[in-house]
Amino acid sequence: MKTFAIIMSLLLLFPFGYFSPEAKAQDMPDNETLTAPSDSTQYLDLEIGIPAEPTDTIQTIVQAEDYPYGLDGKIPFNPSPERAIWLSALCPGLGQIYNRRYWKLPIVVGGFMGLAYATSWNNNQYQDYVQAYRDITDSDPDTKSYMDFFPPTTNEADLDPTWLTATFKSRKDYFRRNRDLCIICVVALYLVCMLDAYVDASLAHFDISPSLSLDLAPTMMIERSTSKPSLGLTWAFNF
């Protein structure tokens, strides 16, 4: 009994709640704080201890069908075949510029310049031989432009009139044919430029992604008529 009385007396000396966590926190100095052990795991509920699952944020972008700009803020290249062919008809080369095929422009310009020069040169030669042929076949002795094709020391009396007439007629027809052929080539190149602009603009709408592939492989086939095996080639187009 004395021992129990002594213990109770000692407990009465300390206030109630002296050993509680709140009392201990009040007795600690101001420069000391209790820190919990660092843990990179986050918990939704500290009492249950369930780790928080990371969530991925997915952004959905909705655009109108008639919105002209892409995701990068630029207008995608979408040429019109009708506009390309009309621009090429207006001036050869404009269709290629519209389709952004700038490397074709020197080919178009060089082709027209070369054909224009060939047409002009053959036409000049044709006009000269036509005038010479007329001077040979007419009855005026003073018209002698055909002698300009020979050296100044050439004597007209030494030339055969029949040979001169046949030669100048042949050369006249030769240069006329070349001139007409150059004109046809100019028209053909004009049409080819229009066709190229139209096809190029149309192909811009086709899928040419790397997923497209053509697979060729040898195979063994059985002929229906003879039922004999024969070698063949199979191909598959993936798109």
C-alpha positions as CSV (number, residue, x, y, z in Angstrom):
1,M,0.0,0.0,0.0
2,K,2.8,2.3,0.8
3,T,4.3,1.7,-2.6
4,F,1.0,2.4,-4.4
5,A,0.6,5.6,-2.4
6,I,4.1,6.8,-3.4
7,I,3.4,6.1,-7.2
8,M,0.1,8.0,-7.1
9,S,1.9,10.9,-5.3
10,L,4.5,11.1,-8.1
11,L,1.9,11.1,-10.8
12,L,0.0,14.0,-9.1
13,L,3.2,16.1,-9.4
14,F,3.0,16.2,-13.2
15,P,0.0,17.8,-15.0
16,F,-2.4,15.7,-17.1
17,G,-1.2,15.1,-20.6
18,Y,2.4,15.9,-19.9
19,F,3.6,12.9,-21.9
20,S,1.3,13.5,-24.9
21,P,2.7,14.3,-28.4
22,E,1.3,17.8,-28.2
23,A,3.1,18.5,-24.9
24,K,6.3,17.2,-26.4
25,A,6.0,19.4,-29.4
26,Q,5.5,22.5,-27.2
27,D,8.6,21.6,-25.1
28,M,10.8,21.4,-28.2
29,P,12.9,24.5,-29.2
30,D,11.8,26.7,-32.0
31,N,14.6,25.8,-34.4
32,E,13.8,22.1,-34.2
33,T,10.8,20.6,-36.1
34,L,9.7,17.1,-36.6
35,T,10.1,15.9,-40.2
36,A,8.6,12.8,-41.6
37,P,10.8,10.4,-43.5
38,S,10.9,11.4,-47.2
39,D,9.1,9.0,-49.5
40,S,8.5,9.4,-53.2
41,T,5.3,7.4,-53.0
42,Q,2.1,9.4,-52.9
43,Y,-0.9,8.0,-51.1
44,L,-4.5,8.8,-51.6
45,D,-5.3,7.9,-48.0
46,L,-2.6,8.0,-45.4
47,E,-4.6,5.7,-43.1
48,I,-5.2,3.0,-45.8
49,G,-1.9,3.4,-47.6
50,I,-3.1,3.1,-51.2
51,P,-0.5,4.4,-53.8
52,A,-1.8,7.0,-56.2
53,E,-1.8,5.8,-59.9
54,P,-0.4,8.2,-62.4
55,T,-2.9,9.6,-64.9
56,D,-2.0,10.6,-68.6
57,T,-3.8,13.6,-69.9
58,I,-5.0,13.2,-73.5
59,Q,-5.8,16.3,-75.4
60,T,-8.4,16.0,-78.2
61,I,-8.3,18.6,-80.9
62,V,-11.6,19.1,-82.9
63,Q,-11.5,21.0,-86.2
64,A,-14.2,22.0,-88.6
65,E,-14.2,20.3,-92.0
66,D,-13.8,23.6,-93.8
67,Y,-10.9,24.8,-91.5
68,P,-8.1,25.7,-94.0
69,Y,-5.2,25.3,-91.6
70,G,-3.5,22.2,-90.3
71,L,-2.2,21.3,-86.9
72,D,1.1,23.1,-87.6
73,G,-0.8,26.4,-88.4
74,K,-0.1,26.2,-92.1
75,I,-2.4,25.7,-95.1
76,P,-1.8,22.2,-96.5
77,F,-0.8,22.0,-100.2
78,N,-3.9,21.0,-102.1
79,P,-3.6,22.0,-105.8
80,S,-6.7,22.0,-108.1
81,P,-6.2,20.1,-111.4
82,E,-8.6,22.5,-113.2
83,R,-6.8,25.6,-112.1
84,A,-3.4,24.0,-113.0
85,I,-4.5,23.2,-116.5
86,W,-6.0,26.7,-117.1
87,L,-2.8,28.4,-115.8
88,S,-0.7,26.2,-118.1
89,A,-3.0,27.1,-121.0
90,L,-2.6,30.8,-120.2
91,C,1.2,30.6,-120.2
92,P,3.3,27.4,-120.4
93,G,5.1,26.9,-117.1
94,L,2.5,28.6,-114.9
95,G,0.9,25.3,-114.2
96,Q,4.2,23.8,-113.1
97,I,4.8,26.8,-110.8
98,Y,1.3,26.4,-109.3
99,N,2.1,22.8,-108.6
100,R,5.4,23.8,-107.0
101,R,7.4,21.7,-109.5
102,Y,9.9,24.4,-110.1
103,W,12.5,22.1,-111.5
104,K,10.3,21.6,-114.6
105,L,10.3,25.3,-115.4
106,P,13.8,25.3,-117.0
107,I,12.8,22.3,-119.1
108,V,9.7,24.0,-120.4
109,V,11.4,27.3,-121.1
110,G,14.4,25.7,-122.7
111,G,12.2,23.5,-124.9
112,F,10.2,26.5,-126.2
113,M,13.3,28.6,-126.8
114,G,15.0,25.8,-128.7
115,L,12.0,25.1,-130.9
116,A,11.5,28.8,-131.5
117,Y,15.1,29.1,-132.7
118,A,14.9,26.0,-134.9
119,T,11.6,27.3,-136.4
120,S,13.1,30.7,-137.2
121,W,16.3,29.3,-138.7
122,N,14.5,26.8,-140.9
123,N,12.0,29.4,-142.0
124,N,14.9,31.8,-143.0
125,Q,16.6,29.0,-145.0
126,Y,13.3,28.2,-146.6
127,Q,12.6,31.8,-147.7
128,D,16.1,32.0,-149.2
129,Y,15.7,28.8,-151.3
130,V,12.2,29.8,-152.3
131,Q,13.5,33.1,-153.8
132,A,16.4,31.3,-155.5
133,Y,14.0,28.7,-157.0
134,R,11.8,31.5,-158.3
135,D,14.7,33.3,-159.9
136,I,15.8,30.1,-161.7
137,T,12.3,29.3,-163.1
138,D,11.4,32.8,-164.2
139,S,12.3,34.4,-167.5
140,D,14.0,37.5,-166.2
141,P,17.8,37.2,-166.7
142,D,18.6,39.9,-164.1
143,T,17.2,37.9,-161.1
144,K,20.2,35.8,-160.0
145,S,19.8,35.4,-156.2
146,Y,20.6,31.7,-156.6
147,M,24.2,32.6,-157.4
148,D,24.6,33.9,-153.8
149,F,24.8,30.2,-152.7
150,F,28.0,29.8,-154.7
151,P,31.5,31.3,-154.3
152,P,32.0,34.6,-156.2
153,T,34.4,32.9,-158.6
154,T,31.8,30.5,-159.9
155,N,30.8,31.0,-163.5
156,E,27.0,30.6,-164.1
157,A,27.6,29.2,-167.6
158,D,29.4,26.2,-166.0
159,L,26.3,25.2,-164.0
160,D,23.6,22.9,-165.3
161,P,20.2,24.7,-165.2
162,T,18.3,21.4,-164.8
163,W,20.5,20.4,-161.8
164,L,20.1,23.8,-160.3
165,T,16.3,23.7,-160.5
166,A,16.1,20.2,-159.0
167,T,18.6,21.1,-156.2
168,F,16.9,24.3,-155.1
169,K,13.5,22.7,-155.2
170,S,14.7,19.8,-153.0
171,R,16.4,22.2,-150.5
172,K,13.3,24.4,-150.5
173,D,11.0,21.4,-149.6
174,Y,13.5,20.2,-147.0
175,F,13.6,23.4,-145.0
176,R,9.8,23.8,-145.3
177,R,9.3,20.3,-143.9
178,N,11.7,21.1,-141.0
179,R,10.0,24.4,-140.3
180,D,6.5,22.7,-140.2
181,L,7.8,20.0,-138.0
182,C,9.2,22.5,-135.5
183,I,5.8,24.2,-135.4
184,I,4.1,20.9,-134.7
185,C,6.6,20.3,-131.9
186,V,5.8,23.7,-130.4
187,V,2.1,22.8,-130.3
188,A,2.8,19.4,-128.9
189,L,5.0,20.8,-126.2
190,Y,2.2,23.3,-125.3
191,L,-0.3,20.4,-124.9
192,V,2.2,18.3,-123.0
193,C,2.7,21.2,-120.5
194,M,-1.0,21.4,-119.9
195,L,-1.3,17.6,-119.5
196,D,1.6,17.5,-117.1
197,A,0.2,20.2,-115.0
198,Y,-3.2,18.5,-114.8
199,V,-1.8,15.1,-114.0
200,D,0.7,16.5,-111.5
201,A,-2.1,18.3,-109.6
202,S,-4.3,15.2,-109.7
203,L,-1.6,12.9,-108.3
204,A,-1.1,15.3,-105.4
205,H,-4.4,13.9,-103.9
206,F,-3.2,10.2,-104.1
207,D,-1.7,8.4,-101.2
208,I,2.0,7.9,-101.7
209,S,2.9,7.0,-98.1
210,P,5.7,4.5,-97.3
211,S,3.1,1.9,-96.5
212,L,2.5,1.4,-100.2
213,S,4.6,-1.4,-101.6
214,L,4.9,-3.8,-104.6
215,D,6.1,-7.3,-103.9
216,L,7.4,-9.5,-106.8
217,A,8.3,-13.1,-106.3
218,P,8.8,-16.2,-108.5
219,T,6.3,-19.0,-108.2
220,M,5.4,-22.4,-109.4
221,M,2.2,-22.7,-111.4
222,I,0.3,-25.6,-112.9
223,E,-0.9,-25.3,-116.5
224,R,-4.5,-26.3,-116.9
225,S,-4.2,-27.7,-120.3
226,T,-1.2,-30.0,-119.7
227,S,-1.3,-30.2,-115.9
228,K,2.5,-29.6,-115.9
229,P,4.3,-27.3,-113.6
230,S,5.8,-24.1,-114.9
231,L,7.6,-21.1,-113.6
232,G,5.9,-17.8,-113.2
233,L,5.9,-14.5,-111.4
234,T,3.5,-13.2,-108.8
235,W,3.1,-9.7,-107.7
236,A,1.1,-8.1,-104.8
237,F,0.3,-4.5,-104.3
238,N,-0.1,-3.4,-100.7
239,F,-1.9,-0.3,-99.8
